[in-house]
Amino acid sequence: MGLYSHAPEGYECPFCQIVSGVERPNHGTKQCDIVYQNDHVTAFIASKWWPNNKGHVLVVPNLHFEGIYDLELACATEIHRAAKIVALAMKSTYRCSGISTRQHNEPDGNQDVWHYHLHVYPRYKDDNLYQTRSYQTEPDERQPYARKLRDWIEANS
Ligand SMILES: [Zn+2]
């Protein structure tokens, strides 16, 4: 258990499952949602979307850290290296006019999965990201976005 931990006893971490190749049930993240993976980090299309910012990505460390408090700095570098690659891929393939990242810690910080994750959002003029409500996507809906980013990253790294 890390510093300021909120994960319940016996928590089955969904992000550790994704990193280790486990297929999540129902609407959950599938292996084909992964757009980038190396020895340190995994980046995948989020299963929860905001209506005007479709196809946003989560970057997670492959090792389990719950939040920013115990995240290793070497890992933070790798997370931002991957976020930069994803941001460039979004700029080129989504044609977004901006990029935002956000990262939540503890329930009062709106964290809802107990494994550190950095959101990378495509942004557009007047998209009202912070005023809109998220919704659960279907795996099929995510595939075109995953394919675009994965293809760009493969061709440019
Ligand atoms: Zn985990």
Residues whose N, C-alpha, C, O or C-beta is under 5 A from the ligand:
A	BS01	ZN	C13 F15 C16 H64 H115
